[in-house]
Amino acid sequence: MTTAQPIIEIEPSTRLGSIVNDFSITVGTPNGSGSQTSNLTILRALFKMGVPVSGKNLFPSNIQGLPTWYTIRVNRDGFLARRDEHEIVVAMNPDSFTQDLSKVQPGGAFFYSDDIRLPITRDDVVLYPMPVKQLVKETDVSPNLKNYIANMVYVGVVAEMLGIDLDKIYQALEFHFKGKQKPIEMNFNLVQKAANWAADHLEKRDPYRIEAMDATRGYIMADGNTAAALGAIYGGVQFAAWYPITPATSLAEALTEYLPTLRKEPETGKNTYAVVQAEDELAAIGMAVGAGWAGLRAMTSTSGPGLSLMVEYVGLAYYAEVPVVIWDVQRVGPSTGLPTRTSQADLTMVYFMGHGDTENVILLPGSAKECFEFGWRAFDLAERLQMPILVLSDLDIGMNQWMTQPFEYPAEPMDRGKVLWEKDLEQLDGKWARYKDVDGDGITYRTIPGNRYPSSAWFARGTGHDEFARYSEGAAEYERNMLRLRKKFETAREYVPKPVIETVEAADIGVVAFGSTESAVQEARYHLAQAGIKADFMRIRAIPFTQEVTDFVRDHEKVYVVEMNRDGQLHQLLSLEYSAQCVKLISLAHLDGLPLTARWIEEAIKAKEAANKPAKEVR
Amino acid sequence: MVDQATHPKVQVNLIGLEKADYRGQPSTLCQGCGHNSISSQIIAACYELNIHPESLLKFSGIGCSSKSPAYFLGRSFGFNGLHGRMPSLATGSMFGDHTLVSLGVSGDGDTASIGMGQFKHVMRRNLPLVYIIENNGVYGLTKGQFSATAETGLTLKGYGTNPYMPVDIAWEAVVGNATFVARSFAGDPKQVKELIKAALSHRGIAVLDIISPCVTFNNTDTSMHSYAWGKDHEVALHELSYVPPMEEILVEYEEGETIDVTMHDGSTVVLKKLGREHNPTDRSRAMAILEEANAKNLLLTGLIYIDTDQPSLLDIYNLTETPLNRLKENQIRPPRETIEKVNAMMF
């Protein structure tokens, strides 16, 4: 769902006074109460009804008890960024009840568990009390499960009141419980009971409705971490070391889940891979670098604090020129920060990661599908360039379910880079030098441990070295080597993914973004166009910047750089790269831990544009 | 084998390699440094074991000790990693080709201070790695600070007297579930060599805590890491000889005079009893003799503990017979038809 134009041709019927398939549903529950199942069930049922939908889990760093929210957006035009407006609110948590009630848009609907006896302070919303305890009590479910299935009551009531098909709810439950009849029936019975109760007892007084469409055909729902893991599996990942950290944990877990079915040697059932849970991130990256040096497609996955611990080994991998892939599923820093909230604030850290002069190659996936693609492509780049490849996802892409195009089988054969095996060394009469720039692209040839040719071995080190990888503190040798590494970084520009660019006739401005914010930017573009501000769009997908990025900056008088951090980190890197043109780069950076909204972008651009133009020109 | 008649002066081993094939760059460590002596024994052990240099991987961290892999086995692949983090590097590397053997060299700072965590974890994973700690109780490259293995009361020029309790590396190894633990002394080269041979035949982690005096910063006669103290206080647990697979044990011993340990590759470590009774397969005895050594200020050397039954890390992972780093694209990229199934697994 990335285009700025409405994608839907079939218009749902618009009943007089109804608002169909264009609103947000937010559910407030206590953390750890099992609400993830019910929220995903609503999300998936909507998707199965063909309605474009997104769901975002806004959760605290806590196992049980603290307030947590899940926000679902349905939008018939396919705009699926988070909104700050909530038309439908479900309150299951006494602790957030008052706050939840205050969130409802005037004219919206407020569903709440009727055992929460707190004052209802608003008369501009439609109230739907739900007898949660009563309905749960009437089911014959063992007492220890009652708390967990209680959330199915709101699934049933909301489904009835909004018009969500119960058979689609059933399909969602079937998927969630992997076809296990007992939990499917147990949950569905309560959904049905609650829906029946609502039909009998509640009168529809709000305007919000769901109607089936045909706008999700050809899409799947997936989270970016699973997609990244699957991409890595198709990229031939052979070694992964990791340490648990939110929001990256589910990436490694997905490797462990899917590798056994996809990557056993068919004849023997033996593993073509290994996944090691390390003692910490220091060891996770050390193992991955060792495996990369030993010729394996090696990776680790982490988030901010883990990344900080990995800095030294990443620097070593840069300098010793070891291929390794590092996924950073970004969360909010500094320090432990907001560990369960999303951000794009690791960009400059990752770019310069390592002491001494270091520049790293970064990939910036913007969707689950792209997480899959960069999952395999990152290994090709790492082995081609013989350096760490940092892939920056974020909590929003990584952990939330996204409507995305199906994963595509890798379009290119693997690129294993410049490797000399025994037969190659024979042809060279055994004469080669590990760090000699034979081809003039800054990328040198390497051999891999296990090569039995007598002159195959070399000594990898973080200390200064000559072309033969021997220890050297020679001034000229040091500088020549460092300049070659810079040349290699220049070469990387030819290999990394190009940006996605969308242009319009006679654009007034250019907008640049990366990663998970695209849907918000696209929606903002649509509204800006209606307000008379026509914007070209570029989503940067890699650093170093390619020629297309250079051209885009050159060709626009004004370039807004939209990102989810405080300091405008992409703006900083663009300003460094295009320092002569930096006055036309305008930073629009915002970070509060929540996924960016289209409204924020739209208003920020309008405000800047209004400040620069006579007022009448801005409609 | 090279014809000895036509090359009378060049001695070669069973695979036709000279001792020189096992040497490295000239050492840049101090004259008389214990580490150089250990490097020589690594060279001798590998030569005598007929190891192909290309089939051995060398690892190290940071420090004087960690420089030494450049000074032996110049034909072997090596990776000089980060301070205290050689074990993780070796762990990942060994998954590349499980047919290789590996040897890591660390120091007391690299292992017992910054590297204590990785030291402990590589032992519990039982990585097949000969893990040598060249233990001298002092930081050399940074000019003479106390290390974590320095004994309480040690006085060093410029740094006063050490008030802290030392880390006992061999003890940490036994407690940490290492499957091969030995202590030795750089001043006892024969024992060092035999222990290295035994360690290279062990399928699992082999920790060798070798007292290796620093002649520049910590070699006064009263220091527990000095040559003089070692020579005066060394008590060998046994006379240790390594007998390769398929070779007969030639020396005849009296019944009960030796303990023979059969290694995974069929070789035998023959332990001829000296003064005391020590069965290295008995874990509680291993702890007891280390306690005794501390109580009596002895440098007890030899094979302290061994367990040849535990699976190594690589055994646990059920890897393909072909080394992972030799697998071809079609062996590591699932076939095209699977992508449909994967998409169907999503909602």
Interface residues (C-beta under 8 A of the other chain):
Chain A: R44 F47 A172 F175 I220 M221 A222 T226 L230 I233 Y234 G235 G236 Q238 F239 A241 Y258 L262 R263 E265 T268 K270 N271 T272 Y273 A274 V276 A278 E279 D280 L282 A283 A284 I285 G286 M287 A288 V289 G290 A291 G292 W293 A294 G295 L296 R297 A298 E312 Y313 L316 A320 Q401 P406 F407 E408 Y409 P410 P413 M414 R416 T447 I448 P449 G450 N451 R452 Y453 P454 S455 S456 A457 W458 F459 A460 R461 G462 T463 R470 Y471
Chain B: Q25 H52 P53 E54 S55 L57 K58 P69 A70 G74 R75 S76 F77 G78 F79 N80 G81 L82 R85 P87 S88 L89 A90 T91 G92 S93 M94 F95 G96 D97 T99 L100 G117 Q118 K120 H121 Y317 N318 L319 T320 E321 P323 L324 N325 R326 L327 E329 Q331 I332 R333 P334 R336 T338 I339 V342 N343 M346 F347
